[in-house]
Amino acid sequence: MVKMLKVGLQHYHSDHVHNRTTLPGSAHLLLQITAESVQDALCDARHGCCKLRIKVSQMLANYLTLALRNLQKKISFTIINVLGLCLGMTAFILIAEYVTYEKSYNNFHTNLPGIYRILNHTEKGGYEPYTPPGFAALATQQLQGIEEYCRVADGSGIGAGVVSFDDPKIKDKSFRETSFAYADGNFFKVFSFEILKGDGAALKKPNVVAISESASVKYFGKENPLGKVIILNNQFGKIPYTVEAVFHDMPENSDIQFNVVFSLETLANKANLGGNEDWAKLDGISSQWLFTFVQLNKNVTASTIADQFTAMVKKILPEEKINVELQPLNSMHLGRSMSESFPTFGSLRFNYLLSGIAILIIVIAWFNYVNLSTASALGRAKEVGIRKVVGASKAQLIRQFLGESLLLNLFSLLLSVGLVNILQIPFNDLIEKKLSLDSLNEMDFWFAATGFLIIGTLASGAYTAFILSSFNPSQVLKGVFSKSIKGVLVRKSLVVVQFSISTLLISATIILYQQWQFMKHKDLGLNPDQIVVIKGAEVNRDETFKDRTTGFQNNIRSASFVQGFSRSGNVPTDGFNFSTEGFTRLNPSPENEKTSYEVLMIDYQYLDTYQIKLAAGSNFTPEMCEKDWNAIEYVMINERAAKSLGFTSPENAVGQKIKNDSRELIVRGVIKDYHHMSVQNAIGSVIYVPRNNGSYYSVKLSGKNYPDMIKQLQDFYLKSFPGNPFEYQFLDQSFAAKYQIEKQYSLIFTTSSCLAILIACLGLFGLATYSVEQRTKEIGIRKVLGSNARQIVSLLSKDFIVLVCIAFVIAAPVSWWMMNKWLQSFAYRIDIAWWVYLIAGATTMAIALATVGTRAFKGAATNPVNSLRNE
């Protein structure tokens, strides 16, 4: 501005000289004075700003110095607060890693949010993700708004296969693949999986395959896989495929997970269907065996397409009750809400549960801060009174106390980050995922976490800050605050909340552990112990295959360590051969024809090998199991199927005829219901068909030398089926794996309960310490008057015991309601026993007494002469 005034003065003087005029002296003087005044004012402003910055810096330095000094003065309370906050934040960060990672599933696809999975609403109220292959093309032709469709048939719908090679270098090598799929040619266009070599669009051609980077290394080592041929041996036969593309391993946070993707177009050729033309043809509209994904344009809604899709299907199949829904790909892992019944790969309920636990734990830690801060308020009150007398404002005091809270929280956060790195590996082992702090690399999380930290800091520090800063100096210096019951009431309320949470978590842990143990040890109706299941051969199924199979079975039966042997189409924990409708009595009602039944092919040794009992009737004979499919006359059913078919008892069902379409079958026996899958699933209606050519071998072993027995079985297998991978599993381990998620829940709840109790006890210890310090003189007088240590400990502990009892009364009904809701999701569940809450309450009480009693006993053991002299 000064420069502008000087330039203006010069121009004014120049203009008047040019015009032969002179500037009046007064005007010239006024301009000069104005310029100099402005220059002086700006100098003063700059100097003032500099002084203001110095003053602010000094003020912040003073706040920091005061905060550190006060935290150091109460070092024991500071350590307790920091330790509690650190543990709470560590638990929060670890759980946030898991929850954030789960929410990230399928979000990397560039075509989102326009990709949807087609679902069929079933009559039982659920949704079936598998669809007939023919509807996708029809919908694209008839409905406006579908840009692309992509069908994907995974191992669940078509079964596993064995990959082998014609290359002489690797001719004897083979791999059983379960992580493979058939897909349409636009698979890599619709989904954003990175192609490293070749052309993903080559899947539009038949007999083409794309393999992952890992599969490339597994199959071909360091050689270039493009152009090489692999052979897939499965129910469709032995078909060669040329490798035309290599893709980057699919991300772990993808529900679509395959190592090998074969061209679905290959199955358009009837010669490649291996005699399965009826259900596997690509224009079929009856059999549901693949996923259908559609990509919609931006001008239509998913609900509109779903309604039009449903109308199209009902027009084609008017007798079918079909209701189509579209599930967004980015909600396929967790779903959009708890009330949504769409099938998902993850559990939204579990994510909410973990999030709630994380928040509860860190809230307990913040409650500790509030408790200990208000407990030490009397000492700080005198400081506040003096500072107010010398001129400190309320705003300054509030800033100081909130600054202390922020400093404590930030320091605890830094420590918790270090602790997270230490605990990361064991935590990953617990949840069976590869997580790190990088999992939190999302803006949504950082906004939420920062806001949560600020809110928590303000909330935990605000009460103390506003209460302390509002003290009347004259009353404070007289000690009136020590007589206030307001702070005491707040502290007691927070202790109750802390121990309510702890009691709730302990009782939930016990109930989850009971449910897990119940499922593990429930009578399955079969005996899985010492049964090893061997997957049958797929490679080299030539004219000698039947003789080689007979030789393998004879070798097994002759082994001294084999107690039993069976061959079946599938085995417990792995599913059934297929599911179908149409089994009825000879004169059925219309609704009976829509009842779904599981079908399992077994031989005459299946029941004996698994020690499954008959409820009525007789087992299959060897002759029955040798008959061709179309010549089968007899079947067996389970008790549940007998009820579904309308028989009044198992005995009443034996010898009766049932039909499937136009084919009549005689019920030879009724098998007692057993858990073919896991206890998590309700037992369904099962039809057992006699067959002697199943692809699973079940071997009942005797003895404990499993390595030698498995080695001998492997020798038998490779001798009869060279070029096939030898794969086996112990059935008891397969059942145990079904309950892994419940095991994880139990471990997570146990860890959370321990953390919650530890943090709560840290605060309780601090409060007990403060209580002893405040009553030192009283303790000394009581000891002088004859009180013993037990009486003094009882006196100091009774208030805390009352608080824990109140916490139990609050937590017990809340826990009972929550856990009953949780257990309703299990087909078979425990009943919650009253003693669970007795143990939870007693455990909480014992821990609280040990915490308070330790500190109280130390105070009671103090020499009364010293305590009275100090007073």
Secondary structure as GFF3:
##gff-version 3
##sequence-region A 1 871
A	DSSP	alpha_helix	2	18	.	.	.	ID=ss1
A	DSSP	alpha_helix	25	73	.	.	.	ID=ss2
A	DSSP	alpha_helix	75	103	.	.	.	ID=ss3
A	DSSP	beta_strand	115	121	.	.	.	ID=ss4
A	DSSP	beta_strand	127	128	.	.	.	ID=ss5
A	DSSP	alpha_helix	134	142	.	.	.	ID=ss6
A	DSSP	beta_strand	146	154	.	.	.	ID=ss7
A	DSSP	alpha_helix	155	158	.	.	.	ID=ss8
A	DSSP	beta_strand	161	164	.	.	.	ID=ss9
A	DSSP	three_ten_helix	168	170	.	.	.	ID=ss10
A	DSSP	beta_strand	174	177	.	.	.	ID=ss11
A	DSSP	beta_strand	180	183	.	.	.	ID=ss12
A	DSSP	alpha_helix	187	190	.	.	.	ID=ss13
A	DSSP	beta_strand	195	198	.	.	.	ID=ss14
A	DSSP	three_ten_helix	200	204	.	.	.	ID=ss15
A	DSSP	beta_strand	208	212	.	.	.	ID=ss16
A	DSSP	alpha_helix	213	220	.	.	.	ID=ss17
A	DSSP	beta_strand	229	234	.	.	.	ID=ss18
A	DSSP	beta_strand	237	247	.	.	.	ID=ss19
A	DSSP	beta_strand	260	263	.	.	.	ID=ss20
A	DSSP	three_ten_helix	264	268	.	.	.	ID=ss21
A	DSSP	three_ten_helix	270	272	.	.	.	ID=ss22
A	DSSP	alpha_helix	277	280	.	.	.	ID=ss23
A	DSSP	beta_strand	291	296	.	.	.	ID=ss24
A	DSSP	alpha_helix	302	316	.	.	.	ID=ss25
A	DSSP	beta_strand	323	328	.	.	.	ID=ss26
A	DSSP	three_ten_helix	329	331	.	.	.	ID=ss27
A	DSSP	alpha_helix	348	375	.	.	.	ID=ss28
A	DSSP	alpha_helix	377	389	.	.	.	ID=ss29
A	DSSP	alpha_helix	394	431	.	.	.	ID=ss30
A	DSSP	three_ten_helix	437	440	.	.	.	ID=ss31
A	DSSP	alpha_helix	443	469	.	.	.	ID=ss32
A	DSSP	alpha_helix	473	477	.	.	.	ID=ss33
A	DSSP	three_ten_helix	480	483	.	.	.	ID=ss34
A	DSSP	alpha_helix	486	521	.	.	.	ID=ss35
A	DSSP	beta_strand	531	535	.	.	.	ID=ss36
A	DSSP	alpha_helix	545	558	.	.	.	ID=ss37
A	DSSP	beta_strand	562	568	.	.	.	ID=ss38
A	DSSP	beta_strand	578	581	.	.	.	ID=ss39
A	DSSP	beta_strand	583	585	.	.	.	ID=ss40
A	DSSP	three_ten_helix	590	594	.	.	.	ID=ss41
A	DSSP	beta_strand	596	602	.	.	.	ID=ss42
A	DSSP	alpha_helix	606	610	.	.	.	ID=ss43
A	DSSP	beta_strand	614	617	.	.	.	ID=ss44
A	DSSP	alpha_helix	622	625	.	.	.	ID=ss45
A	DSSP	three_ten_helix	629	631	.	.	.	ID=ss46
A	DSSP	beta_strand	634	638	.	.	.	ID=ss47
A	DSSP	alpha_helix	639	644	.	.	.	ID=ss48
A	DSSP	alpha_helix	650	653	.	.	.	ID=ss49
A	DSSP	beta_strand	657	660	.	.	.	ID=ss50
A	DSSP	beta_strand	663	671	.	.	.	ID=ss51
A	DSSP	beta_strand	686	690	.	.	.	ID=ss52
A	DSSP	beta_strand	696	701	.	.	.	ID=ss53
A	DSSP	alpha_helix	706	720	.	.	.	ID=ss54
A	DSSP	beta_strand	728	730	.	.	.	ID=ss55
A	DSSP	alpha_helix	731	738	.	.	.	ID=ss56
A	DSSP	alpha_helix	740	774	.	.	.	ID=ss57
A	DSSP	alpha_helix	776	784	.	.	.	ID=ss58
A	DSSP	alpha_helix	789	823	.	.	.	ID=ss59
A	DSSP	alpha_helix	834	860	.	.	.	ID=ss60
A	DSSP	alpha_helix	864	870	.	.	.	ID=ss61
###
